Amino acid sequence: MGAMKIGELARHAGLAASAIRFYESKGLLKVGSRQSNGYREYRKRPA
């Protein structure tokens, strides 16, 4: 699987995108990189 946008990550995790943003703001989740259009981009960590 390649990079995911926040909505895709949220669906895979069974959460709302706002929950992902909340966890990022509290430092519980690493902030995703940003694409040139400002969208967050999340990548799977290597095992």
N, CA, C and O atoms as a GROMACS GRO file, in nm:
protein
  188
    1MET      N    1   0.085  -0.118   0.000
    1MET     CA    2   0.000   0.000   0.000
    1MET      C    3   0.089   0.124   0.000
    1MET      O    4   0.188   0.128   0.073
    2GLY      N    5   0.056   0.221  -0.079
    2GLY     CA    6   0.132   0.345  -0.087
    2GLY      C    7   0.087   0.443   0.020
    2GLY      O    8   0.034   0.403   0.124
    3ALA      N    9   0.109   0.569  -0.005
    3ALA     CA   10   0.071   0.674   0.090
    3ALA      C   11  -0.081   0.687   0.094
    3ALA      O   12  -0.150   0.665  -0.006
    4MET      N   13  -0.132   0.724   0.212
    4MET     CA   14  -0.275   0.744   0.231
    4MET      C   15  -0.301   0.887   0.275
    4MET      O   16  -0.217   0.949   0.341
    5LYS      N   17  -0.415   0.938   0.239
    5LYS     CA   18  -0.462   1.066   0.292
    5LYS      C   19  -0.529   1.039   0.426
    5LYS      O   20  -0.554   0.924   0.462
    6ILE      N   21  -0.556   1.144   0.499
    6ILE     CA   22  -0.608   1.130   0.634
    6ILE      C   23  -0.741   1.052   0.639
    6ILE      O   24  -0.763   0.974   0.731
    7GLY      N   25  -0.828   1.072   0.541
    7GLY     CA   26  -0.955   1.000   0.540
    7GLY      C   27  -0.937   0.851   0.521
    7GLY      O   28  -1.007   0.771   0.583
    8GLU      N   29  -0.842   0.813   0.437
    8GLU     CA   30  -0.813   0.671   0.415
    8GLU      C   31  -0.756   0.609   0.543
    8GLU      O   32  -0.796   0.499   0.582
    9LEU      N   33  -0.663   0.679   0.608
    9LEU     CA   34  -0.606   0.630   0.733
    9LEU      C   35  -0.716   0.614   0.838
    9LEU      O   36  -0.722   0.513   0.908
   10ALA      N   37  -0.803   0.713   0.847
   10ALA     CA   38  -0.912   0.709   0.944
   10ALA      C   39  -1.003   0.588   0.920
   10ALA      O   40  -1.041   0.519   1.014
   11ARG      N   41  -1.037   0.562   0.794
   11ARG     CA   42  -1.122   0.446   0.763
   11ARG      C   43  -1.053   0.316   0.802
   11ARG      O   44  -1.116   0.228   0.860
   12HIS      N   45  -0.925   0.303   0.771
   12HIS     CA   46  -0.850   0.181   0.806
   12HIS      C   47  -0.841   0.162   0.957
   12HIS      O   48  -0.842   0.049   1.006
   13ALA      N   49  -0.833   0.272   1.031
   13ALA     CA   50  -0.821   0.266   1.177
   13ALA      C   51  -0.956   0.260   1.247
   13ALA      O   52  -0.963   0.235   1.367
   14GLY      N   53  -1.065   0.283   1.172
   14GLY     CA   54  -1.199   0.284   1.232
   14GLY      C   55  -1.224   0.409   1.316
   14GLY      O   56  -1.297   0.405   1.414
   15LEU      N   57  -1.162   0.520   1.275
   15LEU     CA   58  -1.174   0.647   1.347
   15LEU      C   59  -1.223   0.757   1.253
   15LEU      O   60  -1.227   0.739   1.131
   16ALA      N   61  -1.259   0.868   1.310
   16ALA     CA   62  -1.290   0.987   1.231
   16ALA      C   63  -1.159   1.060   1.201
   16ALA      O   64  -1.064   1.051   1.278
   17ALA      N   65  -1.155   1.132   1.090
   17ALA     CA   66  -1.036   1.212   1.057
   17ALA      C   67  -1.006   1.312   1.168
   17ALA      O   68  -0.890   1.343   1.194
   18SER      N   69  -1.109   1.364   1.232
   18SER     CA   70  -1.088   1.459   1.342
   18SER      C   71  -1.014   1.393   1.458
   18SER      O   72  -0.938   1.459   1.528
   19ALA      N   73  -1.037   1.265   1.480
   19ALA     CA   74  -0.965   1.193   1.585
   19ALA      C   75  -0.818   1.182   1.551
   19ALA      O   76  -0.732   1.195   1.639
   20ILE      N   77  -0.786   1.157   1.423
   20ILE     CA   78  -0.646   1.151   1.380
   20ILE      C   79  -0.580   1.286   1.407
   20ILE      O   80  -0.470   1.291   1.461
   21ARG      N   81  -0.647   1.394   1.370
   21ARG     CA   82  -0.593   1.528   1.394
   21ARG      C   83  -0.574   1.555   1.543
   21ARG      O   84  -0.474   1.615   1.584
   22PHE      N   85  -0.670   1.511   1.624
   22PHE     CA   86  -0.660   1.528   1.770
   22PHE      C   87  -0.538   1.455   1.824
   22PHE      O   88  -0.461   1.511   1.902
   23TYR      N   89  -0.520   1.330   1.784
   23TYR     CA   90  -0.406   1.251   1.832
   23TYR      C   91  -0.274   1.315   1.789
   23TYR      O   92  -0.176   1.313   1.863
   24GLU      N   93  -0.272   1.371   1.668
   24GLU     CA   94  -0.152   1.444   1.623
   24GLU      C   95  -0.126   1.564   1.713
   24GLU      O   96  -0.012   1.589   1.753
   25SER      N   97  -0.231   1.640   1.744
   25SER     CA   98  -0.214   1.762   1.824
   25SER      C   99  -0.165   1.732   1.965
   25SER      O  100  -0.100   1.816   2.026
   26LYS      N  101  -0.196   1.614   2.016
   26LYS     CA  102  -0.154   1.575   2.151
   26LYS      C  103  -0.019   1.503   2.150
   26LYS      O  104   0.032   1.467   2.256
   27GLY      N  105   0.038   1.484   2.032
   27GLY     CA  106   0.167   1.418   2.022
   27GLY      C  107   0.161   1.267   2.032
   27GLY      O  108   0.264   1.202   2.048
   28LEU      N  109   0.040   1.210   2.021
   28LEU     CA  110   0.024   1.066   2.030
   28LEU      C  111   0.044   0.995   1.897
   28LEU      O  112   0.061   0.874   1.892
   29LEU      N  113   0.040   1.072   1.791
   29LEU     CA  114   0.056   1.019   1.656
   29LEU      C  115   0.148   1.113   1.580
   29LEU      O  116   0.132   1.235   1.586
   30LYS      N  117   0.243   1.056   1.509
   30LYS     CA  118   0.335   1.138   1.432
   30LYS      C  119   0.257   1.213   1.323
   30LYS      O  120   0.174   1.155   1.254
   31VAL      N  121   0.286   1.340   1.310
   31VAL     CA  122   0.220   1.422   1.209
   31VAL      C  123   0.263   1.375   1.070
   31VAL      O  124   0.382   1.358   1.044
   32GLY      N  125   0.166   1.354   0.982
   32GLY     CA  126   0.196   1.311   0.847
   32GLY      C  127   0.265   1.421   0.768
   32GLY      O  128   0.250   1.540   0.799
   33SER      N  129   0.339   1.382   0.667
   33SER     CA  130   0.400   1.482   0.580
   33SER      C  131   0.291   1.551   0.500
   33SER      O  132   0.177   1.504   0.494
   34ARG      N  133   0.326   1.662   0.439
   34ARG     CA  134   0.228   1.738   0.361
   34ARG      C  135   0.262   1.733   0.214
   34ARG      O  136   0.378   1.744   0.176
   35GLN      N  137   0.161   1.715   0.132
   35GLN     CA  138   0.178   1.723  -0.012
   35GLN      C  139   0.183   1.871  -0.050
   35GLN      O  140   0.156   1.957   0.034
   36SER      N  141   0.217   1.900  -0.173
   36SER     CA  142   0.225   2.040  -0.217
   36SER      C  143   0.089   2.111  -0.207
   36SER      O  144   0.084   2.234  -0.196
   37ASN      N  145  -0.020   2.036  -0.210
   37ASN     CA  146  -0.153   2.096  -0.198
   37ASN      C  147  -0.198   2.108  -0.053
   37ASN      O  148  -0.310   2.152  -0.026
   38GLY      N  149  -0.111   2.070   0.042
   38GLY     CA  150  -0.142   2.084   0.184
   38GLY      C  151  -0.206   1.963   0.247
   38GLY      O  152  -0.225   1.961   0.369
   39TYR      N  153  -0.240   1.861   0.170
   39TYR     CA  154  -0.301   1.740   0.226
   39TYR      C  155  -0.199   1.662   0.307
   39TYR      O  156  -0.082   1.653   0.269
   40ARG      N  157  -0.245   1.606   0.419
   40ARG     CA  158  -0.158   1.519   0.498
   40ARG      C  159  -0.139   1.388   0.421
   40ARG      O  160  -0.229   1.342   0.350
   41GLU      N  161  -0.021   1.330   0.437
   41GLU     CA  162   0.010   1.204   0.369
   41GLU      C  163   0.074   1.111   0.472
   41GLU      O  164   0.168   1.148   0.541
   42TYR      N  165   0.021   0.991   0.481
   42TYR     CA  166   0.068   0.893   0.580
   42TYR      C  167   0.121   0.772   0.505
   42TYR      O  168   0.063   0.726   0.408
   43ARG      N  169   0.233   0.722   0.554
   43ARG     CA  170   0.294   0.604   0.496
   43ARG      C  171   0.306   0.495   0.601
   43ARG      O  172   0.324   0.524   0.720
   44LYS      N  173   0.297   0.372   0.558
   44LYS     CA  174   0.313   0.259   0.646
   44LYS      C  175   0.459   0.250   0.688
   44LYS      O  176   0.549   0.262   0.604
   45ARG      N  177   0.483   0.230   0.816
   45ARG     CA  178   0.619   0.214   0.865
   45ARG      C  179   0.672   0.078   0.824
   45ARG      O  180   0.596  -0.020   0.822
   46PRO      N  181   0.799   0.070   0.791
   46PRO     CA  182   0.857  -0.061   0.759
   46PRO      C  183   0.854  -0.150   0.882
   46PRO      O  184   0.871  -0.103   0.995
   47ALA      N  185   0.833  -0.278   0.861
   47ALA     CA  186   0.826  -0.373   0.972
   47ALA      C  187   0.961  -0.400   1.033
   47ALA      O  188   0.973  -0.478   1.127
   0.00000   0.00000   0.00000
